[in-house]
């Protein structure tokens, strides 16, 4: 097995992360998957969710992505996100606002698929609130 995998997380605004890491867990269209060194090639769309990165020192860090693509190749993993932010940029009040906005959008959703997608996103934000380090600036 390789000594890790090269990871790049890119949003339209910036390159958020570029480093060699131990593992990356990604919210793929068909569910979360984990990439380690020497992973088979794969390309998938992303659903809104959290990318968990374990760096070379074994420390986990979390990033939020909203849509986009993940491309696993022999060169590494590239995440091209429609929106991407370091979870450290979120505090409790921002997450509570996102939950409230999601609930409002869910009530106005025209289809069951849209309601389900919004419920998954709301559940992701609620789970993040359970993380004691949210709003403290602590690494995850």
Phi and psi restraints in degrees (value plus and minus 20) as a CYANA .aco file:
   2 UNK   PHI     -87.8   -47.8
   2 UNK   PSI     146.1   186.1
   3 UNK   PHI    -105.0   -65.0
   3 UNK   PSI      13.8    53.8
   4 UNK   PHI     105.4   145.4
   4 UNK   PSI    -193.6  -153.6
   5 UNK   PHI    -155.4  -115.4
   5 UNK   PSI     123.2   163.2
   6 UNK   PHI     -95.1   -55.1
   6 UNK   PSI     107.8   147.8
   7 UNK   PHI    -142.5  -102.5
   7 UNK   PSI     114.4   154.4
   8 UNK   PHI    -150.7  -110.7
   8 UNK   PSI     108.8   148.8
   9 UNK   PHI    -133.4   -93.4
   9 UNK   PSI      98.6   138.6
  10 UNK   PHI    -144.4  -104.4
  10 UNK   PSI     112.8   152.8
  11 UNK   PHI    -135.5   -95.5
  11 UNK   PSI     150.2   190.2
  12 UNK   PHI     -78.6   -38.6
  12 UNK   PSI     -47.4    -7.4
  13 UNK   PHI    -105.4   -65.4
  13 UNK   PSI     -50.3   -10.3
  14 UNK   PHI    -188.9  -148.9
  14 UNK   PSI     146.8   186.8
  15 UNK   PHI    -106.6   -66.6
  15 UNK   PSI      90.8   130.8
  16 UNK   PHI    -100.2   -60.2
  16 UNK   PSI     -57.1   -17.1
  17 UNK   PHI    -173.9  -133.9
  17 UNK   PSI     118.9   158.9
  18 UNK   PHI    -168.4  -128.4
  18 UNK   PSI      83.4   123.4
  19 UNK   PHI    -183.9  -143.9
  19 UNK   PSI     146.9   186.9
  20 UNK   PHI    -109.6   -69.6
  20 UNK   PSI     109.5   149.5
  21 UNK   PHI    -149.3  -109.3
  21 UNK   PSI     144.1   184.1
  22 UNK   PHI     -93.0   -53.0
  22 UNK   PSI     -66.6   -26.6
  23 UNK   PHI    -176.6  -136.6
  23 UNK   PSI     140.0   180.0
  24 UNK   PHI    -161.4  -121.4
  24 UNK   PSI     108.6   148.6
  25 UNK   PHI    -126.8   -86.8
  25 UNK   PSI     108.9   148.9
  26 UNK   PHI    -146.2  -106.2
  26 UNK   PSI     120.9   160.9
  27 UNK   PHI    -104.1   -64.1
  27 UNK   PSI      61.1   101.1
  28 UNK   PHI     -92.4   -52.4
  28 UNK   PSI     146.3   186.3
  29 UNK   PHI     -78.6   -38.6
  29 UNK   PSI     -52.9   -12.9
  30 UNK   PHI    -120.3   -80.3
  30 UNK   PSI      -7.5    32.5
  31 UNK   PHI     105.3   145.3
  31 UNK   PSI     151.1   191.1
  32 UNK   PHI     -89.5   -49.5
  32 UNK   PSI     123.5   163.5
  33 UNK   PHI    -160.3  -120.3
  33 UNK   PSI     135.7   175.7
  34 UNK   PHI    -134.4   -94.4
  34 UNK   PSI     115.2   155.2
  35 UNK   PHI    -129.1   -89.1
  35 UNK   PSI     106.4   146.4
  36 UNK   PHI    -136.8   -96.8
  36 UNK   PSI     157.2   197.2
  37 UNK   PHI     -77.3   -37.3
  37 UNK   PSI     128.4   168.4
  38 UNK   PHI      41.4    81.4
  38 UNK   PSI      10.5    50.5
  39 UNK   PHI     -89.7   -49.7
  39 UNK   PSI     125.9   165.9
  40 UNK   PHI     -83.5   -43.5
  40 UNK   PSI     126.7   166.7
  41 UNK   PHI     -77.8   -37.8
  41 UNK   PSI     122.9   162.9
  42 UNK   PHI    -180.8  -140.8
  42 UNK   PSI     121.7   161.7
  43 UNK   PHI    -153.5  -113.5
  43 UNK   PSI     113.8   153.8
  44 UNK   PHI    -168.8  -128.8
  44 UNK   PSI     138.3   178.3
  45 UNK   PHI    -100.6   -60.6
  45 UNK   PSI     140.7   180.7
  46 UNK   PHI    -128.2   -88.2
  46 UNK   PSI     125.2   165.2
  47 UNK   PHI    -121.4   -81.4
  47 UNK   PSI     140.3   180.3
  48 UNK   PHI     -77.8   -37.8
  48 UNK   PSI     114.8   154.8
  49 UNK   PHI     152.9   192.9
  49 UNK   PSI    -180.5  -140.5
  50 UNK   PHI    -139.0   -99.0
  50 UNK   PSI     111.0   151.0
  51 UNK   PHI    -116.7   -76.7
  51 UNK   PSI     100.9   140.9
  52 UNK   PHI    -125.1   -85.1
  52 UNK   PSI     101.3   141.3
  53 UNK   PHI    -130.9   -90.9
  53 UNK   PSI     108.2   148.2
  54 UNK   PHI    -125.8   -85.8
  54 UNK   PSI      93.7   133.7
  55 UNK   PHI     -97.7   -57.7
  55 UNK   PSI    -199.6  -159.6
  56 UNK   PHI     -84.9   -44.9
  56 UNK   PSI     -39.0     1.0
  57 UNK   PHI    -110.2   -70.2
  57 UNK   PSI     -20.7    19.3
  58 UNK   PHI      66.7   106.7
  58 UNK   PSI      -8.9    31.1
  59 UNK   PHI    -115.0   -75.0
  59 UNK   PSI     111.3   151.3
  60 UNK   PHI    -107.5   -67.5
  60 UNK   PSI     124.6   164.6
  61 UNK   PHI    -162.2  -122.2
  61 UNK   PSI     127.4   167.4
  62 UNK   PHI    -138.5   -98.5
  62 UNK   PSI     121.0   161.0
  63 UNK   PHI    -148.6  -108.6
  63 UNK   PSI     123.3   163.3
  64 UNK   PHI    -114.9   -74.9
  64 UNK   PSI     114.9   154.9
  65 UNK   PHI    -147.7  -107.7
  65 UNK   PSI     124.3   164.3
  66 UNK   PHI    -142.3  -102.3
  66 UNK   PSI      79.3   119.3
  67 UNK   PHI      50.0    90.0
  67 UNK   PSI     151.3   191.3
  68 UNK   PHI     105.1   145.1
  68 UNK   PSI    -172.8  -132.8
  69 UNK   PHI    -156.5  -116.5
  69 UNK   PSI     130.8   170.8
  70 UNK   PHI    -142.3  -102.3
  70 UNK   PSI     111.3   151.3
  71 UNK   PHI    -145.3  -105.3
  71 UNK   PSI      92.5   132.5
  72 UNK   PHI    -119.8   -79.8
  72 UNK   PSI     104.5   144.5
  73 UNK   PHI    -157.4  -117.4
  73 UNK   PSI     155.8   195.8
  74 UNK   PHI     -78.8   -38.8
  74 UNK   PSI     -43.4    -3.4
  75 UNK   PHI    -100.1   -60.1
  75 UNK   PSI     -37.3     2.7
  76 UNK   PHI     118.3   158.3
  76 UNK   PSI    -178.1  -138.1
  77 UNK   PHI    -134.7   -94.7
  77 UNK   PSI     107.4   147.4
  78 UNK   PHI    -137.8   -97.8
  78 UNK   PSI     105.7   145.7
  79 UNK   PHI    -128.5   -88.5
  79 UNK   PSI      96.1   136.1
  80 UNK   PHI    -124.5   -84.5
  80 UNK   PSI      79.2   119.2
  81 UNK   PHI    -120.3   -80.3
  81 UNK   PSI     122.4   162.4
  82 UNK   PHI     -83.3   -43.3
  82 UNK   PSI     -55.7   -15.7
  83 UNK   PHI    -168.2  -128.2
  83 UNK   PSI     116.5   156.5
  84 UNK   PHI    -166.6  -126.6
  84 UNK   PSI     115.0   155.0
  85 UNK   PHI    -163.4  -123.4
  85 UNK   PSI     125.6   165.6
  86 UNK   PHI     -86.7   -46.7
  86 UNK   PSI     112.1   152.1
  87 UNK   PHI     -83.1   -43.1
  87 UNK   PSI     -40.4    -0.4
  88 UNK   PHI     -84.3   -44.3
  88 UNK   PSI     -37.3     2.7
  89 UNK   PHI    -100.5   -60.5
  89 UNK   PSI     -24.3    15.7
  90 UNK   PHI    -122.6   -82.6
  90 UNK   PSI     118.4   158.4
  91 UNK   PHI    -138.7   -98.7
  91 UNK   PSI     153.6   193.6
  92 UNK   PHI     -75.6   -35.6
  92 UNK   PSI     -64.7   -24.7
  93 UNK   PHI     -86.9   -46.9
  93 UNK   PSI     -55.5   -15.5
  94 UNK   PHI     -86.0   -46.0
  94 UNK   PSI     -62.6   -22.6
  95 UNK   PHI     -86.7   -46.7
  95 UNK   PSI     -62.1   -22.1
  96 UNK   PHI     -81.4   -41.4
  96 UNK   PSI     -56.9   -16.9
  97 UNK   PHI     -85.4   -45.4
  97 UNK   PSI     -59.2   -19.2
  98 UNK   PHI     -86.2   -46.2
  98 UNK   PSI     -57.6   -17.6
  99 UNK   PHI     -84.5   -44.5
  99 UNK   PSI     -66.3   -26.3
 100 UNK   PHI     -81.1   -41.1
 100 UNK   PSI     -63.6   -23.6
 101 UNK   PHI     -83.6   -43.6
 101 UNK   PSI     -58.8   -18.8
 102 UNK   PHI     -84.6   -44.6
 102 UNK   PSI     -60.7   -20.7
 103 UNK   PHI     -84.6   -44.6
 103 UNK   PSI     -59.9   -19.9
 104 UNK   PHI     -84.4   -44.4
 104 UNK   PSI     -65.5   -25.5
 105 UNK   PHI     -84.4   -44.4
 105 UNK   PSI     -56.6   -16.6
 106 UNK   PHI     -83.9   -43.9
 106 UNK   PSI     -60.3   -20.3
 107 UNK   PHI     -84.6   -44.6
 107 UNK   PSI     -50.3   -10.3
 108 UNK   PHI    -112.3   -72.3
 108 UNK   PSI     -25.5    14.5
 109 UNK   PHI     -80.9   -40.9
 109 UNK   PSI     118.2   158.2
 110 UNK   PHI    -105.8   -65.8
 110 UNK   PSI     -42.0    -2.0
 111 UNK   PHI    -147.5  -107.5
 111 UNK   PSI     138.1   178.1
 112 UNK   PHI     -84.3   -44.3
 112 UNK   PSI     -56.0   -16.0
 113 UNK   PHI     -82.5   -42.5
 113 UNK   PSI     -62.6   -22.6
 114 UNK   PHI     -86.0   -46.0
 114 UNK   PSI     -60.5   -20.5
 115 UNK   PHI     -81.9   -41.9
 115 UNK   PSI     -61.8   -21.8
 116 UNK   PHI     -86.9   -46.9
 116 UNK   PSI     -62.4   -22.4
 117 UNK   PHI     -80.1   -40.1
 117 UNK   PSI     -64.4   -24.4
 118 UNK   PHI     -85.7   -45.7
 118 UNK   PSI     -58.1   -18.1
 119 UNK   PHI     -82.6   -42.6
 119 UNK   PSI     -60.2   -20.2
 120 UNK   PHI     -82.5   -42.5
 120 UNK   PSI     -61.6   -21.6
 121 UNK   PHI     -86.1   -46.1
 121 UNK   PSI     -62.8   -22.8
 122 UNK   PHI     -80.4   -40.4
 122 UNK   PSI     -64.9   -24.9
 123 UNK   PHI     -81.6   -41.6
 123 UNK   PSI     -58.7   -18.7
 124 UNK   PHI     -79.6   -39.6
 124 UNK   PSI     -66.0   -26.0
 125 UNK   PHI     -85.4   -45.4
 125 UNK   PSI     -60.6   -20.6
 126 UNK   PHI     -82.4   -42.4
 126 UNK   PSI     -61.4   -21.4
 127 UNK   PHI     -82.8   -42.8
 127 UNK   PSI     -57.7   -17.7
 128 UNK   PHI     -84.1   -44.1
 128 UNK   PSI     -55.6   -15.6
 129 UNK   PHI     -82.6   -42.6
 129 UNK   PSI     -46.1    -6.1
 130 UNK   PHI     -91.7   -51.7
 130 UNK   PSI     -37.9     2.1
 131 UNK   PHI     -92.6   -52.6
 131 UNK   PSI      95.7   135.7
 132 UNK   PHI     -80.8   -40.8
 132 UNK   PSI     -40.9    -0.9
 133 UNK   PHI    -107.0   -67.0
 133 UNK   PSI     -24.9    15.1
 134 UNK   PHI     -84.0   -44.0
 134 UNK   PSI     110.4   150.4
 135 UNK   PHI      63.3   103.3
 135 UNK   PSI     -22.4    17.6
 136 UNK   PHI    -121.6   -81.6
 136 UNK   PSI     -31.6     8.4
 137 UNK   PHI      60.5   100.5
 137 UNK   PSI     -14.8    25.2
 138 UNK   PHI     -96.1   -56.1
 138 UNK   PSI     129.2   169.2
 139 UNK   PHI     -92.5   -52.5
 139 UNK   PSI     134.5   174.5
